[in-house]
Structure formats: structure tokens, C-alpha cells
């Protein structure tokens, strides 16, 4: 019988593959621009459509998560990913509407598999630590891909990129046994709704949605911002890969400290670090500023996100809040690239960065309200 730690590690690998399109977003946007001929705005909208599929998958599963088998959800989600990512290989030959539909359906599949993982961790004995482990694998995989893809893309093209994504999803099916249901079963058909309408849950879910919205506003164009700092594509890949790699020690710090300082203080620290990094990008034209800012953003994202999940998990260990919170994060993931695409100007990203800073400040207020409204043990 697997220990809880080993199950969490296996589930974290599966969950990281489920959101691979998110983890490689800057490289994927850059690939669509450089190798397929999309404009920057068009590539951003394609990303937004994929996240819209994630939102649909998350809300559909989240409203019934206590009545569903997470392992079957994981299998269904991974099969959808494998099929629709494989079909996306032929983007250059497909009508635009069909490619967009494939990315939407891939997003649905990823969200279904991801929901199975986060609800498993939510019901574990220490969700702060569990989500920290999850972040280690997310940012580790992101670092490898963001570093390697710019090097590999001239040889494999976009076709090879989507083929690798499909293969990763198919291979992850062997880890399905790590996804199990640990929450309290119930016959109450509306138990999820009862948990979701609490003020603390509402503030937390909206807060994490805006958090991901701000993150994806700058992450979507991280590759293009690097071009604006006169960096080569290879160098940008190295920087973004290193930035994601810094997410691993950040997540390990979460694993180490757990809930020793609660959730709110670490959240605020992460948000202030992100605000500082974006402000530095706004006032500097030195390529070193890009390197440092991206590194800080990678660290703060991995450090802060587990605590958002932990706040949600403590409100409902059965997983309803954290899974429906995935709907809000997916909505944020849709709105982030979409708003960034609307704000971006040719080779100008100041409006995107200013908007992200304002949203981070709003998130601090929302999470303070959530923690204050949460019931005390």
C-alpha cells in the first residue's frame, strides 16, 4: 500500500501533465506566432479558448465532485487530452475554427483530470504540504519544457510539440491509481452547493480566480516581453526555464513550513513579490531586469498558489471548494490572456503589466476577507 507522500507525488505528476498547456504557455504562444503565422493577439485568444474549456470542465465536475469517482475522472481527462492534443498537431492544415475547438476540448479534459488530483490532495492530512509537493512537479516540468522547447521547436515544429503533449497524457494513465477519494461520502444531492455559498468560500474562489488572471496576463506574453528586451529566443527560453525552476525551491519551502504561519501571511508575501517584479519591468529597459523579474515571478507563483489551494481545502476537505475554485482559476486563465490580448500594443506591454499589478492588489483584499470570514476551529 502506497504511503500518503508517494500517492501525492504520483498524483502530482499526473496533475502536472494535465495542465501541461498552461505550464508551457509562453513557449506555445511563441510557437504559434513563429511557426504557424498567428499574430500575438490571435495566439493569446487561442490560449484563452483552451482555458475556457478548462472552466467548463472544472465547474461541471466541481458541482458533483462528492458523487463522482476521481480515478475515473482522471482516466477520462487524460484520454481526452491525448486525443485532442494529437489532433492539434495538424494546426497548419486545419480550419481555424476546428483548431480552436480542439484546444477547447483539450482544456475540458485537462480540467477533469486536474480536478481529480486536487480533490485527492484536499482530503489529505496536510493539504498545505500536499499542494507544495504538487507545485514542485508543476514548476519542475514547466522549467524543463520552457528551456527545452525553444531548442527543439526548429526541429520538431508545432506538430512535434503537440505530439509530445499527447504522449505525456497517454503515459500518465499508469499513475491513475494514485488518485483516490478520501472525503466523506454523502447522499445529499446539494452538499456541494451548501459548501460553496459560504462567504469565506466565495471570497477565496474569486480571489484565486483573479490571482490566476493576473498571473496569466503577464505569463502569456513573457516570451514576447523578452523579445522587447532584445533577448534571443534561445536566451528567453533559458530565462523562463530558470524562472520555473525557481518554483521548485519555492514549493519546497511551502512543504517545509506548511501551515506554521497560517495561509494569509505567505499569500500576501507572494503577491507583494509579484507586484515588485512587474513594477521593475515597467521602469527598466535592462535585460538583467527581465531575468530577475521573471525569476521573482516564478518563485512567487509557486510559493503563493499552494496557500490559495490550502485555504479552499480547509473550508471543505471533501474537495468542493478547491475543485470549483478551479473553475474560477480557469476563468481567470481565460480572462488573463484575453484581457492581455486586448491591452497589448505592438511591442508594448505596459498596459498589461499595470493591469496585473492592480488585480494583485485586489486579490490581497479578497483573501483577507476570506480568512476573516472563515470559521475558526
C-alpha positions, -999 to +999 in steps of 0.1 A: +000+000+000+014+034-010+022+059+017+004+093+015+036+110+004+041+086-025+005+089-036+008+127-035+039+125-056+023+102-082-009+123-083+012+155-086+029+141-117-004+132-133-019+166-124+011+184-138+007+166-172-030+175-171-022+212-172+008+210-195-007+235-219-006+260-191+029+252-179+043+258-214+021+287-223+047+313-233+065+288-255+033+276-270+022+312-278+056+319-292+055+288-313+021+297-328+034+331-337+068+320-351+059+287-368+022+289-377+019+326-385-006+336-359-004+372-346+004+378-310-033+387-303-046+356-321-022+333-302-034+348-270-070+342-279-063+306-287-049+302-252-080+318-238-102+294-256-083+264-241-088+279-206-125+284-214-127+246-219-109+242-185-135+264-169-163+243-182-147+211-171-140+225-136-175+237-129-191+206-143-171+183-121-169+206-091-207+207-086-208+169-084-173+160-070-185+143-039-207+120-060-180+111-086-151+086-087-119+107-090-100+078-106-125+075-134-123+113-139-086+112-142-087+085-168-114+103-188-095+136-186-062+121-197-078+102-227-094+135-238-060+153-236-042+125-255-068+125-283-073+163-288-037+172-284-028+147-310-054+161-334-040+196-327-007+185-344-022+194-378-029+231-370-013+242-402-037+221-423-069+226-401-095+253-404-091+278-377-125+271-361-116+233-359-082+240-342-099+263-317-125+236-310-097+211-304-080+234-279-113+240-261-119+202-258-083+196-246-089+222-219-120+204-208-100+171-205-072+188-186-096+203-161-113+170-154-080+152-147-068+181-126-100+182-105-094+145-096-059+154-083-067+185-063-096+168-046-074+139-036-049+163-020-076+184-004-087+154+017-051+145+028-039+150+063-018+181+054-031+199+023-005+228+026+023+202+023+004+183-004-001+213-026+035+223-020+046+189-035+022+194-064+039+228-071+073+212-071+063+190-100+044+216-118+072+241-119+098+214-125+080+202-156+075+238-167+112+245-163+122+216-184+097+224-211+103+261-213+140+255-215+139+227-240+111+237-263+128+267-279+158+245-286+136+216-300+110+235-319+131+243-350+135+206-355+101+192-343+079+221-352+044+226-337+034+192-349+061+176-327+051+198-297+015+186-297+026+150-303+048+151-272+019+166-252-004+138-263+022+111-255+027+126-220-010+124-213-013+088-225+017+077-204+003+093-173-026+068-173-003+044-155-005+068-124-043+067-122-041+045-090-027+075-070-060+094-074-084+082-048-114+096-029-108+103+007-136+127+015-168+119+033-194+103+011-229+116+012-263+111-002-271+148+000-276+159-037-268+195-028-239+191-004-215+209-028-238+239-031-240+242+007-202+244+009-198+268-019-222+295-008-204+303+024-189+338+023-154+326+030-155+302+001-169+328-022-141+353-014-115+326-017-127+313-051-130+348-065-096+357-051-078+327-066-095+334-099-082+370-100-048+358-089-046+334-119-060+362-141-031+385-132-005+357-134-016+347-169-018+383-181+020+386-179+028+349-184+011+348-218+034+374-232+065+365-211+082+353-243+073+384-262+083+407-234+117+391-235+119+400-272+112+436-262+143+434-240+163+424-271+169+389-260+172+360-284+145+332-284+170+307-270+180+331-242+144+338-234+138+300-231+168+298-207+154+326-186+119+312-184+131+277-178+153+290-149+123+311-136+102+280-135+130+260-119+130+285-090+094+274-084+108+241-071+126+256-041+097+279-035+073+250-034+097+231-011+097+260+013+059+255+014+064+218+021+088+227+049+068+254+067+033+240+059+007+260+079+031+271+106+024+308+097-011+303+085-021+309+049-027+347+047+008+359+055+025+337+029-001+347+004+005+384+009+043+380+007+039+362-026+016+389-040+039+417-030+068+399-046+049+397-079+039+433-077+075+443-072+087+423-101+062+437-125+069+473-114+106+466-121+098+456-157+079+488-161+107+511-151+137+493-166+150+486-201+180+465-190+178+428-199+191+419-165+158+433-151+139+409-173+160+380-159+154+390-123+118+399-127+109+366-144+128+347-117+109+365-089+076+359-107+083+322-110+093+319-073+063+339-060+038+320-082+050+286-068+051+299-033+017+315-032-005+291-052-004+262-027-017+285+000-047+295-021-055+258-025-049+252+012-074+280+021-100+263-001-092+228+011-096+238+048-130+252+040-141+219+026-119+188+028-144+170+006-130+190-023-160+210-035-144+244-029-110+236-043-125+220-074-150+248-081-121+271-073-106+255-103-135+269-123-126+304-111-089+298-118-098+286-153-120+317-158-090+338-147-069+319-171-093+328-199-097+364-188-060+369-183-048+361-219-080+377-233-075+410-214-038+410-222-046+405-259-070+434-257-045+457-239-013+447-258+001+470-284+028+462-309+060+456-289+043+474-259+032+456-228+030+485-202-008+483-201-007+446-194+017+450-165-002+479-149-035+460-151-019+429-135-005+450-106-040+464-099-055+429-099-029+416-075-038+444-050-075+434-053-065+398-045-049+408-013-082+424-002-103+394-012-081+369+006-081+390+038-119+389+037-119+352+031-097+344+060-116+367+083-149+351+073-136+315+077-150+295+107-125+290+135-116+256+148 
